[in-house]
Amino acid sequence: MRILLIMPDAHMHKLRLGPFVRSMREAPLTLTTLAALVPDDPEIEVKIVDGSVDRIPLDYPADLVGISVITGCAQPAYALARHYRQRGIPVVLGGVHVSVLPGEALLHADVIVVGRGERAWPQLIEDFRRGQMKRVYREHLLPGDVLADVPAPRRELQRRSGYMMPNTVQATRGCRRTCDFCTVPAVWPHYLKRPVADVLRDIRGVSSQIIAFNDVSLVDDAEYAKELFTAMIPLRKKWGGLVTADSLQNTELLDLMVRSGCV
């Protein structure tokens, strides 16, 4: 069984040198995490393609295609879905745009995933193997604010040379703020924190001394951030990420950020 996971070209911040393309941004975690959520089975082969840095193989002999959709890439994503469906390959659409406009996305796919994919995606694959896929999969709401059991991303499937910052880690998901220009509160209405031990496992899995957090707002929960940064100090990594300006008024938090390797 071959699964092809795609992110369409976002046409953002790229360096081109002849045929070589490098994204000026950090490596996304979407596809590498979805690949890690695929059941561990030697009969399942997973290929991931970020269209921003690599050519999307339109002739790939996939049994199932998954496409992650952001609003800026919705139309190209729908065109890709149409191409693979015309080849007789079932297409799954997920991601931010699908979660915001599921009715629209459903017109262009065999299956859609609304919300997170930690439980829905493995279940979808098992249903596909049994020939019992549903049209819509919705991720369950967590009873608390802890996002556990997220596997380490399968970085080996991603071309490291395609990104200026290839080593990306995530500690939190969502944001506690409700800025009216932002889709985050609509897509992830709850601010979720991964267990610190899980985040440290992912950091230790990176051989480089430099990492980037792709969290929307890494320090929204100051006490959690302090626990994380304290645990990171012995790892001696250098890191960057997004924080809100008002968090810098918390001198204890700022000191731990610096001591943990924030550059």
N, C-alpha and C positions, 0 to 999 in steps of 0.2 A: 504494500500500500504506500503510495507516494502522496505526501501533503506539501503543497506549495503555499507559503505565506508571503504576502506582498504588502508593502507600503508604497503607494504611488509617489511619483516625483513631486516634491513640494516646491521645487524651483526656488530654493532659499540658500543664500550664503554659500556658494560653491567656488572652489578653485579648480580651474581646468588647465591642464598642460597636455595638449594633444589629446590622446584617448584616455589619459588618466584624470579621474575626477575625485576630489576630496571635499567632504562637507566641512565647513568651518565651524560646525556645531558639535555638540557631544553626541555620541552614539545613542540612538533610541533603544529603549528596553522592551518595547512592545513585542516585537517579533521573537527576540531571544527568550523572553519570558513565556510566550505562547508555546514556543518549541519545547521549553522545559516542562510545560504542563501536559504535553502529549504522553500518553501511557508508554512506559518503558517496555518496548516490544521490538525485537530484532526484525520483525516483518514490516515495521513502519519506518519509512524514510522521510525525513523532513528537510525541506530546502527553504531558506528565507532569502528574500530579495528586497532591499530598500531601493526603490526606483530613483531616489535622489543621487545615488552613487553608483549604481550598477544597472545594466540593461535588464529589463523584465523579459524573461523567456516565454514568449507567446506560444511557442511550440512545445513547451515542457509537458511530458506525459504524466500529468498529475491525475490522481483519483479524486482529490478534493482540493479546492482552492479557497484560502481564506484571505480576505482583503481588509486591512484596517483603514478606516476612512475618517479624515478630518474634513471640515467644511470646505477649506480651500482646495481640496483634492477630490471633492465629491463627484464631479462630472467625469474626470479621468478614471476614477474608481468604477463608476457605473459602466463606462465604456469597456474597461478591462473585464468586468463581470459579464457583460454581454458577449465579449469575445470567447471567454472560456465556456460559457453556457452553450454557445453555438457549437462548440466542439463536443458537447455532451458531458461536460464536467460540472458537477454540482459546485456552486459558489456560496460561501458564507461571508456576509458582511458584518463587521463590528466596528467599534471605535466611537469616538466622541460624536460624530455627525449622526451615526446610526442611533445612538442613545437619545439624541435630541429630536430627531425626525424619523422614528421607526417606520411610520406608515409610508413615507417616501422611499426609504431604503428597501422595504419589502417588495416594492415594484421591480427591483433590479436584482434580486437574489433568490436563491432557493431557500436560504435560511438566514436569519439575522440573530445576533447576540446583543442584547440590551444591557448596558451596565458593565460591571467587572466580568472577568472571564475565569477566575480561579476555579470555580466549580462547574460553570456552564460549559466551558470549552472541552474539558475531558469527557463530560457526559455526552456532549454532542458527538465526539469521535466514537465513543462506544455505541451510540445509537446508529451512527452511520455504518459501522461495521456489521450491525444487525439488520440494516436496511429499514430502520425505524426512526429516521430523523424527523424532528418536529420543524415547524416553520419558524417558531420564535422561541428563543431561550432567554430567560431573564435571570440574572444573578440574584441570589437570596440576600436579604438585608442582614447585616451582622447585628447581633444583640448588643454589642458594645463598640468600643472604638479601637480594638486590636485586630490588625490584619495579619493573621498567622498563616503558616503553611504555604507561603509563596516560595517556590523552588528557586535555587540559584539560576540566573539566566545562562542559556547555552551560548556563551560568547564565541565558542569555536566555530559556530556557523556563520559568524559575521566577519566581513573583511575589515580587519583592524586598520589597514592603511586607508580606508575610505573616510576616516573621521579625524579631525584635528584632536579631539579628545575621545579616545576609544573606550576608556574605562569609566563606565557610568554605574552609579549605585542609587537606589531609592530607599528612603527610610520612612517617609510618610506619603499619604495620598489624599488629595483634596486640600481644602483651605477653610479656616474658620471665618474668614471674612466674606462679605457678600457684595463685592463691587459690581455695580450695574453694567459695566462694560465686559464682564468676564463670564465665560461659559462654565467655569469650574464648579460653582455651587449648584448649577443645574445638572451637571453630569455626575459629579461626586458630592451629593448633598451632605455626606458625613465625613468629617476629618478622621482619617484612620492612621494608626501608628503600627509599624511592624515591630515585633519583639527585637530588642537591642541585640540579642544573641544572633538572630537571623541576619541583621544588617552587618554585624561583625564577620559572620561567616562569608558573606558576599564580598566584603572588603578584603578579607584574607585571601579570597580566591583570585584577586587581581595581583599579578606579579609586579606591575608598575608601582612606583612610589607616588604617582599622581592620579587622583580620582576626581570625579565630578558628581555631585548630587543633582539629580534632575527633579527634585521635589519642587512643588509650586511655592511653598513657604516652609522651609525646613524647621524654623524655630517658633511656629505658632503655639506649640505647647512647650513653654520654657523649661518645665521640670523634666519632660522627656528629653529635650535637647541637651540639657545639662548631663543627664545620665548617659546619653549617647556619646557626647564629646569627651566625658571623663573616661569612658571605656575605650575610646579611640586613641588616647594619648600614648599608650605603650606600642601601638602599631606604627607610629612614626611615619604616617602618610602626610602628603600635602594634598589639600582639597579646596574646592570652590563650590559655591552653590548660591541659591537665591534666599535672601532673608529680607525682612522688612526693616526700613530705616529706624523705626521706633525701638526695635529690639536692641539696637546698639546702645540704648540708654541703660540697659541692664548690665552693669559692670561685671557681675559674676559670670553671666552668660558670655559676654564678650571675651573675658579672660580665658574661659574654657574653650571658646572657638579658636583663639590664637594658640593655646597650648596643645590643642588636638591637631593642629597643622593647617588651619585656614590661611590661605594666601590670597 
